[in-house]
């Protein structure tokens, strides 16, 4: 298939109400052409409703929606030139793989021979060359997912939409499929909007992530921005394991805040906060087990140590509360009840708004 630059998607004050229920509060969002943007959030946050509004499967009650500069707010799904890959794959069980992929083209009036030629090319794009004569029931879950992607690609959409596409697959297959989807998106220059509640999936595939909460955008940015500089405790904890502890901003000089975390004092970016009580987020990988005489460390007791093969997971009891940490030690592990000192890698420690 020919590489092309995907279309920009622009949402201006887009919102959705069901009676008195605000499923998506009016919001603005720009998805640049040729990028993969993930809508991430817990169930009921509005991410799937937002995706369905882009697809034309739901009618927006507020705002305007543009695809490739064209106002499609009032257009039905069939006139928007978008394709959607559903969680259930939605393949016709009585049709061959080739007929499943060609179905949209044949339905739109294309000659069957031409549609099959396009479908064969789409199957080759997703690594299923030669599988066209099989039935969906003769394919694995991962292969069925590829068929669903091929069926969407064959229509040459301006925007490709994914709704929880990997939730029916096992963990190992999810990992390989998300890598394939990302590679395909980059190779073809597609604009992709991807919905998931799995933060590791979002981190792995996205150019940008839009974290949603309570029907609105909590924060949008690159995976690195959201993980290392979350704007709130919610975003910090949703973007991976995170320890939330109380701290005190003692002073701010320039853009650096001197922060007390128990008996430890550290300098952190102030994030616009003023002296006084503050929330501090500490990533598990930022916690270091230190020698008992190490300065500027937190005294801690090992409350739990769980062997995980390649690493050990710890739960420490400290003066600022329980801390979850990941230790690389495999052979010389600490045991429950051990007294240790904990140091902090500042790259994984951040001040956040409550």
N, C-alpha and C positions, 0 to 999 in steps of 0.2 A: 504494500500500500504506500501511497505517496505521502511524504511528510509535508505537513502544512502547519501554519501558525494558528492556534486555536483562537476563538473569539473572546473578547473581554465581556465579562458579566458585571453589570452595574445595578445595584439595588439602591433606590433613593426613597427613604422613608417607608420601606416595605413592611407591612404588618398583616396579621391575620387574627380575626375574631370569630368565635363561634358563640353567637348570642352575647352573653355577658363575660364569657371566658376569653382572655387574651392569650391565644396560643403562641403568637410571636408579636412582641411589642415593636412598634415602628423603628426600623434600624437602617443605617447606611453601610454599604459594603461594596468594595470594588475587588473583583477577582480578575487579575491580569491574564491576558491571553497567553496560552501555552504553559500555564502553571497548574500545579495540583494543590488545591486548598481543601483542608479537612475541617468539617464542622464536628466539633468534639464536645461531648457533655453527657450528663446522666439522663436516664429515661425521663421523658416529660419536659425536657428543657426547651423544646421547639426546633431542634435541628432537622428532624425528618420533615416537619411541616414546611420549614424553609426550603429544603431540597425539593419538595413536591410543588412548591410555588414556582421555583425556577423551571421545573419540568412542565408546568401547566396543568398538573393534576389537581392542584388546589388554586382557587382564585383568590388573589390578594384583596383584602378589604381596605388597605391603606397603601399609598405610595405608588411608585412606578418601577418597572423592571426593563432593563435594556440588555440585549445580547448582540454583540458586534455592532453597537451603536444604534440598533433598531429597537424601537419601543414595542415590546411584546406583551405588555401588561394584560391586554384584553384578548390576546390570541390564544386559541386552543392548543393543546399539546402537539397535535399533528402539524401545526404551522410554525413551530419554533425551531426546528432542526436541532433538537437535542435528543439524546438516547439515554436510557436509564437501565442500569443493571440492578436487579432486585435481589434481596436476601435469599429468596426461595428459588432463584434462577428462572422459574416460570417457563421451562421447556415443554414442548408438546411431546408427550410420551410415545404417541403413535407415529411420529414423524422421524425420519432419519436426521442425523446431525446436520447434514447439508441442507435439507429442507427447512430445518429450524432456523438456520442462519439466513437462508434466502427468503424467509417468509415475509419480512417487511418489504422487501423489494418487489416480490411477486404481487403482494397486496396493493402496492402502489401502481401497478400496471406494467412493470418491466417484464420483458419476455423471459420465460423460465430458463432458457439456455444462458442468457446474459446474466440473470440473477445468480445462477449456479456458478458461473465463472467468477463473479465478484465474491460469492460465498467461499469458494475454494481459496481465493487469495486472502480472505479474512482469516480463515482457519490456519493457513500457513503463517500468518502474522502472529497468531497466538500459539504456535508450536503444535498444531494438530493436523498437519498435512497428512492426507491418507485416511483420516478418521471419518470422512463424510458419510459413508454407508452405514455406520453404526447407529443403533438406537441410544437415546439418553440412558436407558437402564443398563447398557453395556459399558458405561463410562464411570470412572471414579468421581468422587465429589469434586476434586480439583479439576478434572477434565470437563465436567459439566459446567463449572464456573468459567472455564476458558471458552466454552461454547457460547455461554451467555454474553461474554465480553465480545466475541467475534460477531454475534448477532447485532450487538450495539454498534460496533465499528463499521460494519458493512454499509450502514446508512450514511457514513461519512458526516457525522454530526459536528456542529460548531462547538458543542459542549457535551461531555460525557459525564453522567451522574452515577454514583455508586451509593446504594443504601445498605449499609452493614453487609458488604459482599462476602466477608470471610467468616461470619459468625457460625456457619454450619460446618466448618472444617476443624480438624484437630489441630493442636498447637503447632506441630512441625509443618504441616501443610499450609497453615496460615502464614507462617514465616516465609516459606518459599513463594507463595502466591502474591503476598504483598510486594516482594521484590520484583516479581514478574510484572505486576501492574505498574509499578514505578518505572521500570525499564521501558515498558511499552509506551507509557505516557511521554517520557523524555524522547524516545526515538521518533515518535510520530508528531511531537509538538502539540499534543492535545491540551485543551482546557478541561480540567477534571475537577468536579466538586464531589467530595468523598465524605460520607457520614459514618462515624463510628463512635463507640463509647470506650474503646480500648486505647489508652494513651500511648502504649508502646507501638501500636499499629500506626497511630497518628504521627509519632516522632519519626518512624521509619520511612514513611512515604511522602511527607508533605514539604512543599515549599513554604507554605504558611498554614498556621492553625488558628481557627476561630473557636475559642472556648465559650460555650453558651451556658447560661444559668438563668432559671426563672424567666424563660422566654425572651432573653436579651443577651447581647454580647458582653461577656465578662472581661475578655481581653483577646486581642488578635496580634499575631506576630509570627516570627520564624520559630521553629522548634527550639533553637538555642535561646532565643529571647524569653520564651515562656518558661523554659526549664530553669534558666539561671537568674531571670529577673521577673518573677511573677508579681503581678500588681496587687494580689490579695491572697489571704490564706486559702480561700477556695481554689484559686488557680494553682497555687503551689502544691496543694495536696492532690488535686486532680491530675496534675502533670507528673505523677510519680510518687514514690514513697517520700514522706517528709515528716520531720519532727517539728511540731509547733511548741515553742517554749516562751515563757515570759522573759523580757529583757528590759533594761532601762537605758535610754539615751541620756548620757551624762552631759554631753556637750556636742556642738556641731561647729567644725572649723572648715570653711570652704564648703566642699561637698562631702566631707568625711565626718561620720558620726562616731564618737567614742561610746561604745555600748558595753554595759556590764551584763554578763550572762552568768548568774550565780557569782562565784568568786573570780571569774575570768573576764578580762577586759580586752576587747578587740576593736579595730577600726574598720567600719563598713561604709559603703556608699549610703548617704543619708536618705535617698529616695524621697526627698522633700519633706521628711518628718522633722518634728521639733523635739527638744529635750523633754523627757518624761517617759512613762511606761510605753512599751512597744512590743509588738509580736515579732519573734525571730523564727525563721524557718531554717532548719538544719537538715541537709540531705544525708541519708544513711552513709553514703560513701565518703562524706566529708569528716566523719568521726574516726579518729586515730587512737588506738590503744598505745599508751605511752609508758615509759618507765615510772616507777612509783615516786621518784624524786624530780620528775620533770616540772619546770615552772609553768605558770599560766595554764593550768589544766584543771579539769573537774574531777573530784573524787567520785568514784562510782563503784557499785557492786553488781556483779554479773547476776541478773535475775533469771536469765534463760540463755542457753547456748544450743543452737540447732545446727547440726552438721548437714550441709547441702551438697556435699561432693566437692565441687570446685571452690567453695567458700563456706564460711560459717556465719549464720545470722545470730546477732546478739540482741538481747533486751537488757539495758542497763538501768538500774535505779540510781538517780542522781538528785542533787538538791533542787534542780529545776524541773524535775519530773522524769518519767520514763523516756529513754532514748533508744530507738531502734537503729542498729548499725550493721554494716556488712564488713566482715573481716576476711582478708585473703588467706589467713593461716589455715592450713589443712592438717598439718601434723602436730603442731604445738598449740592446741586450742585451749582457751580459758574455760574453766568449769564454773557451774553454778556456785555462788557464794564467794568467788574470788574477788579480792579488792584490787581495783585498777585505777589508773588515771586516764582521762580522755582529753586529747587535744583536738582542735578544730582546724580543718583546711578551709581557709576563708573563701575559696572559690565556690564552696557549697553552702555558705551561710549568707542569709539575706534578710534585710528588714522588709516587712510588708505591712500594708494597712490591714486593720482588723477585718 
